[in-house]
Amino acid sequence: MFSPSRRRFLRNASLASLAAPAGLHGRLALGATSTARTQIYVDSRRTVAHLDRRLFGSFLEHLGRAVYDGVYDPGSPLANSQGFRTDILDLVRKIGVPIIRYPGGNFVSGYNWLDGIGPVKDRPRILDKAWNALDTNRFGTDEFMSWCKAAGTEPLMAVNLGNGTPEQAAALVEYCNVAGGTKWSDLRRANGHAAPYGVRHWCLGNEMDGPWQIGHSTAQAYGYKAADAARQMRAVDPTVYLTASGSSNTNLPTYLQWDREVLEQCYELVDGLSIHQYFGNDPEQTGGSSAKYLALNLAMDRQISDTIDVCDYVRARKRSPKTLWISFDEWNVWYRKHDFDGQHQVAPHQLEEVYNLEDALLVGGLLNTLMRHADRVKIACLAQLVNVIAPIMTDAKGYYLQTIYHPYRWALEFARGAVLDLLVNAPAYSVPDMRPVPYIDAAGTVSPQTGETSLFLLNRDLEAAREVEIVWEGQSPGEVRSALVLTGDDLKAVNSFQSPHRVQPDSLPKPGTRGQRTTLQLPPRSYSVIQWHT
């Protein structure tokens, strides 16, 4: 999560360097005429990788109303005895969010986790320097762990390597993961939590490449600090998985160089590299062009591939047998709300972005990109979960679902098993500063257990429906189990408390299959999911 200083770096993006090469779009074959049918070749024997469910994680930061008024509101009639809003708990449990990053974000770089444990009445009110807001510390590590258990999700904990120390990071691991008999584990037990939490995944700081970050340093200095923290944390619990802080966006002058220099210091001590990026339909990124905006998931494609290349370069230089994975643990659409100053308030209304239809279509495309890179991207977090640049918005009486909730929900519900290695032969269109952009963007999964096959299809054509022919190589599909589409005449349409269902999924006519071929029509400006039985 970034602040005004980082925003200045983001405004000058050149998408020319981020446009995806043709080979990144599944296995994309361009060259068809603009009116030609798209062909998607599906072979259940040809897969990219097993799909790690953590690819569809989310994020809760002590920022705005994400925690307070979002998931935690003790004074609300909607809250349980622990202060957790039961409506949000039920929704998160129902859709199956697999992992949630906490407590930040920029917030973590100035956070002392000791302020958020022990008797609530004794916890200090802190001025958070990242967002200039007051934090009561009523919700801390123990509350988050209890909330995760109730929500059926896994914690992804970040440690403070801004103004914090490796010793403090190791102490938090001890507090969370050691059964007892040590200083910090006995403190957890004294606080009423006898069983260890067993937190497996940890982030070593947040966006340490950014000049906006508390404790910002050079890549080499951060790499040394991350290596020290990793050694101490593994000494406490050798089973943890650790991700180093990589490039926070593609537009800093240190992009990729930072990643290389950091990994040269800590490659053998970490398991993955964290990267971030936000996207928007604004003059600087797209010139206000919706056609270009819906192609920005190809920029994510390129970012992931470039980061993997850097990781593998360092691996080769070190002659290491270990291959790192990527944690894309902040991503979303965000470009409208820039109210960074919390004005010394508790739970101020900050960064409450309102999403429209075209934002939801791009989020679908971004999910497609993450799935296509499932061989190396093992964790990804939609930032954030509630109220702050989020799919869920609350008030005192309940919540409504933003447009971006729907493609996110579909990924959680329908993406199962292994990611298919699709061959997509699609007509393309041109936008400034990018390579030819295919009208149809596709990703898919197949479950080895059930044989169910799901395809996720983005139609970027703003005016016309697109005909798609699915060619089944090997096993033919069974009956269509689900066919849903998100579309509409107004790309700027939004949901709200007054009109919560203005942008809603609809049924897509179930396509028919003859022999080894399925044909269907995708409406213009649409994102669709189709699932077949075995």
VENTA-V985318 format. One record per pair of residues at least 6 apart in sequence whose C-alpha atoms are under 7 Angstrom apart, sorted by the first residue. I is the first residue (numbers start at 1). J is the second residue. Records with the same first field share a line. If there is no record, write none. Layout:
# VENTA-V985318
I=J / J
This chain:
# VENTA-V985318
1=105 / 106
2=106
3=212 / 340
4=340
5=212
6=210 / 212
9=251 / 252
10=251
11=284
12=284
13=251 / 284 / 285
15=299 / 433 / 434
16=433 / 434
18=299 / 302 / 303
19=298 / 299 / 302 / 434 / 435
20=298 / 299 / 301 / 302
22=28
24=301
26=372 / 421 / 422 / 423 / 424
27=422 / 423 / 424
28=423 / 424 / 425
29=424 / 425 / 426
30=425 / 426 / 427 / 428
31=427
32=426 / 427
33=427
34=427 / 428
36=427
37=467 / 468 / 469
38=425 / 426 / 427 / 467 / 468 / 469
39=424 / 425 / 426 / 468 / 469 / 470 / 471
40=422 / 423 / 424 / 425 / 469 / 470 / 471
41=422 / 423 / 424 / 470 / 471 / 472 / 473
42=422 / 471 / 472 / 473
43=472 / 473 / 474
44=420 / 446
46=420 / 421
47=418 / 419 / 420 / 421
48=374 / 375 / 419 / 420 / 421
49=374 / 375 / 418 / 419
50=417 / 418 / 419
51=374 / 416 / 417 / 418 / 419
52=378
53=98
54=98 / 99 / 378 / 379 / 380
55=378 / 379 / 380
56=97 / 98 / 380 / 381 / 412
57=97 / 98 / 99 / 100 / 379 / 380 / 381 / 382
58=99 / 100 / 101 / 381 / 382 / 383 / 384 / 385
59=100 / 101 / 102 / 381 / 382 / 383 / 384 / 385
60=66 / 67 / 100 / 101 / 102 / 103 / 104 / 384 / 385
61=67 / 102 / 103 / 104 / 105
62=103 / 104 / 107
63=131
64=347 / 348 / 349 / 350 / 388
65=347 / 348 / 349 / 387 / 388
66=386 / 387 / 388
68=347
70=386 / 387 / 394
71=84 / 85 / 88
72=83 / 84 / 85
73=79 / 83 / 84 / 85
74=83 / 84
78=85 / 86 / 87
79=85 / 86
80=86
89=151
92=151
93=151 / 152
95=409 / 412
96=412
97=153
98=153 / 154
99=153 / 154 / 155 / 156
100=153 / 154 / 155 / 156
101=155 / 156 / 157
102=156 / 157 / 158
103=157 / 158
104=158
105=206
106=130 / 206 / 213
107=128 / 130
108=159 / 160
109=160 / 161 / 162 / 163 / 205 / 206 / 214 / 215
110=160 / 162 / 163 / 214
111=160
115=123 / 124 / 137
116=123 / 137 / 138 / 139 / 140 / 141
117=140 / 141 / 142
118=191
120=138
123=137
124=136 / 137
125=134 / 135 / 136 / 137
126=134 / 135 / 136
127=133 / 134 / 135 / 344
128=134 / 135
131=340 / 341 / 342
132=341 / 342 / 343 / 344
133=342 / 343 / 344 / 345 / 346
134=344 / 345 / 346
135=346
148=154 / 155
155=199
156=201 / 202
157=201 / 202 / 203
158=202 / 203 / 204 / 205
159=169 / 203 / 204 / 205
160=169 / 205
161=204 / 205
162=205 / 214 / 215 / 216
163=214 / 215
166=228 / 229 / 232
169=229 / 233
170=229 / 232 / 233 / 236
171=184
173=233 / 236
174=184 / 185 / 236
175=184 / 185 / 188
176=196 / 197 / 198 / 199
177=196 / 197 / 198 / 199
178=185 / 196
179=185 / 195 / 196
180=186
200=239 / 240 / 241
201=240 / 241 / 242
202=241 / 242 / 243
203=242 / 243 / 244
204=226 / 242 / 243 / 244 / 245
205=245
206=245
207=213 / 245 / 246 / 247 / 248
208=216 / 217 / 245
209=216 / 217 / 219 / 247 / 248
210=216
219=258 / 261 / 262
220=261 / 262 / 265
222=262
223=262 / 263 / 265 / 266
224=265 / 266
226=244 / 266
227=265 / 266 / 269
230=269 / 270
231=269
234=240
241=271
242=270 / 271 / 272
243=270 / 271 / 272 / 273 / 274
244=270 / 272 / 273 / 274
245=273 / 274
246=258 / 259 / 273 / 274 / 275
247=255 / 256 / 258 / 259 / 275 / 276
248=275 / 276 / 277
249=276 / 277
256=307 / 310
260=310 / 314
263=314
264=314
271=324 / 325
272=324 / 325 / 326 / 327
273=325 / 326 / 327
274=326 / 327 / 328 / 329
275=327 / 328 / 329
276=328 / 329 / 330 / 331
277=330 / 331
278=331 / 332 / 333 / 334
279=332 / 333 / 334
280=333 / 334 / 335
281=288 / 290 / 293
282=288
286=292 / 293
291=460
292=431
294=362 / 460
295=437
297=362 / 365 / 366 / 369
301=369
311=324
325=376 / 377 / 378
326=376 / 377 / 378 / 379
327=377 / 378 / 379 / 380
328=379 / 380 / 381
329=379 / 380 / 381
330=380 / 381 / 382 / 383
331=381 / 382 / 383
332=382 / 383
333=359
334=353 / 389
336=353
337=351 / 352 / 353
338=351
339=350 / 351
340=350
342=348
350=388
351=388 / 389
352=387 / 388 / 389
353=388 / 389
355=402 / 403 / 404 / 494
356=403 / 491 / 492 / 493 / 494
357=403 / 491 / 492 / 493 / 494 / 503
358=491 / 492
359=404
360=403 / 404 / 407
361=526 / 527
363=404 / 407
364=407 / 527
365=441 / 458
368=442 / 443 / 456
370=377
371=419 / 443
372=419 / 443
374=419
383=389 / 390
384=390
385=391 / 392
386=392 / 393
387=393 / 394
391=401 / 402 / 404 / 405
392=399 / 400 / 401 / 402
393=399 / 400 / 401
394=400
400=496 / 497 / 500
401=500
402=495
403=494 / 495 / 503
414=454
415=445 / 454
416=445 / 446 / 447
417=445 / 446 / 447 / 448
418=445 / 446 / 447
419=444 / 445 / 446
420=444 / 445 / 446
426=438 / 439 / 440
427=438 / 439
428=436 / 437 / 438 / 439
429=436 / 437 / 438 / 439
430=436 / 437
439=459 / 460 / 461
440=457 / 458 / 459 / 460
441=457 / 458 / 459
442=455 / 456 / 457 / 458
443=455 / 456 / 457
444=454 / 455 / 456
445=453 / 454 / 455
446=452 / 453 / 454
447=453
450=534
451=533 / 534
452=531 / 532 / 533 / 534
453=531 / 532 / 533
454=529 / 530 / 531 / 532
455=529 / 530 / 531
456=528 / 529 / 530
457=527 / 528 / 529
458=526 / 527 / 528
459=522 / 524 / 525 / 526 / 527
460=525
461=524 / 525
462=524 / 525
463=524
464=523 / 524
465=521 / 522 / 523 / 524
466=521 / 522 / 523
467=520 / 521 / 522
468=519 / 520 / 521
469=517 / 518 / 519 / 520
470=517 / 518 / 519
471=516 / 517 / 518
472=516 / 517
476=516
477=532 / 533 / 534
478=532 / 533 / 534
479=532 / 533
480=510 / 531 / 532 / 533
481=531 / 532 / 533
482=530 / 531
483=507 / 508 / 509 / 510 / 529 / 530 / 531
484=505 / 506 / 507 / 508 / 528 / 529 / 530
485=505 / 506 / 507 / 508 / 526 / 527 / 528 / 529
486=504 / 505 / 506 / 526 / 527 / 528
487=525 / 526 / 527
493=503
494=502 / 503
495=501 / 502 / 503
511=518 / 519 / 520
512=518 / 519
513=519
